[in-house]
Structure formats: C-alpha cells, structure tokens
C-alpha cells in the first residue's frame, strides 16, 4: 500500500491522481513564488535570473 493512502481515504482512479496532483500543485506554487520574487526584486532579480540561465 502506498504511504499516502494511509492518510487519504481514496480508492481507484483517485489513488493514481492524488500523487500526480500533489506534485503538480507543489511545483506550481514554487514557480509562482519564484516569479513573484523576481517581480519584486526588480532589475536585481532579472540580473540574477540572467546569470542562472547563463550557467545552464
């Protein structure tokens, strides 16, 4: 039994959907926080974003 089923009372299709949904929503929240941080940082945030892109 997958560990998340111990805390969530789901069965069938929702047992497969729940981990995917949690991963997707968590990554979306992280990206939104990063996007908001860049917006509030102004030019300094854009410079650090450009440096991060150059390193990749």
C-alpha positions as CSV (number, residue, x, y, z in Angstrom):
1,X,0.0,0.0,0.0
2,X,1.5,3.4,-0.9
3,X,2.1,5.6,2.1
4,X,-0.2,8.4,1.1
5,X,-3.2,6.1,1.2
6,X,-2.7,5.8,4.9
7,X,-3.6,9.5,5.3
8,X,-6.1,9.9,2.4
9,X,-9.1,7.7,2.1
10,X,-9.1,7.4,-1.7
11,X,-9.5,4.4,-4.0
12,X,-9.5,3.6,-7.7
13,X,-8.6,6.3,-10.1
14,X,-8.1,8.9,-7.3
15,X,-5.3,6.8,-5.8
16,X,-3.3,7.4,-9.0
17,X,-4.5,11.0,-9.4
18,X,-3.6,12.2,-5.9
19,X,0.2,11.9,-6.1
20,X,0.3,13.5,-9.5
21,X,-2.0,16.3,-8.4
22,X,0.1,17.0,-5.2
23,X,3.4,17.0,-7.2
24,X,1.9,19.3,-9.9
25,X,0.3,21.8,-7.4
26,X,3.5,21.9,-5.3
27,X,5.7,22.7,-8.3
28,X,3.2,25.3,-9.5
29,X,3.4,27.0,-6.1
30,X,7.2,27.0,-6.1
31,X,7.3,28.5,-9.6
32,X,4.7,31.2,-8.6
33,X,6.8,32.2,-5.5
34,X,9.9,32.4,-7.7
35,X,8.1,34.5,-10.3
36,X,6.8,36.9,-7.6
37,X,10.2,37.2,-6.1
38,X,11.7,38.2,-9.4
39,X,9.0,40.8,-10.0
40,X,9.6,42.3,-6.6
41,X,13.4,42.3,-6.9
42,X,13.3,44.5,-10.0
43,X,16.5,44.8,-12.0
44,X,18.5,42.9,-9.4
45,X,16.2,39.9,-9.8
46,X,16.4,40.0,-13.6
47,X,20.2,40.1,-13.4
48,X,20.3,37.1,-11.2
49,X,17.9,35.3,-13.4
50,X,20.1,36.0,-16.5
51,X,23.2,34.7,-14.6
52,X,21.3,31.5,-13.7
53,X,20.4,31.0,-17.4
54,X,24.0,31.5,-18.5
55,X,25.2,28.8,-16.1
56,X,22.9,26.2,-17.5
